[in-house]
Amino acid sequence: MLFLSNLTTLTRFDWLWVAGGFVATVLVLGPVAQSSLAARASERSHAGGVLAGVAVVAGFIALAWIVREVLGVPQPFLRGLASGVFLAVAAFTSVRVLARRSVEGW
């Protein structure tokens, strides 16, 4: 909730990038998550265990660093995309919990 309360305090905020991050995340959490590609990725991640999870997180951190530092993508774009992702995850989680009335099975 801290993220949502700080969202309105940002000075430079590009809502187009927020919308892009939101839509991309909804697509990944919705239709893409139901695809055969996602099923194969899930099987591989379960087979790899904790080490595979750590490798994925480390890869994401490296990619984020490359995008920001090496490619020089401006901070307002990254902030907007990240905000859209966080809003979509918050909305997805809320809808799922309200629909199932439980968090069991996660």
HELIX and SHEET records of a PDB file:
HELIX    1   1 LEU A    2  ASN A    6  1                                   5    
HELIX    2   2 LEU A    7  THR A    9  5                                   3    
HELIX    3   3 TRP A   15  LEU A   29  1                                  15    
HELIX    4   4 VAL A   32  GLN A   34  5                                   3    
HELIX    5   5 SER A   36  TRP A   65  1                                  30    
HELIX    6   6 ILE A   66  VAL A   70  3                                   5    
HELIX    7   7 GLN A   75  ARG A  100  1                                  26    
END                                                                             
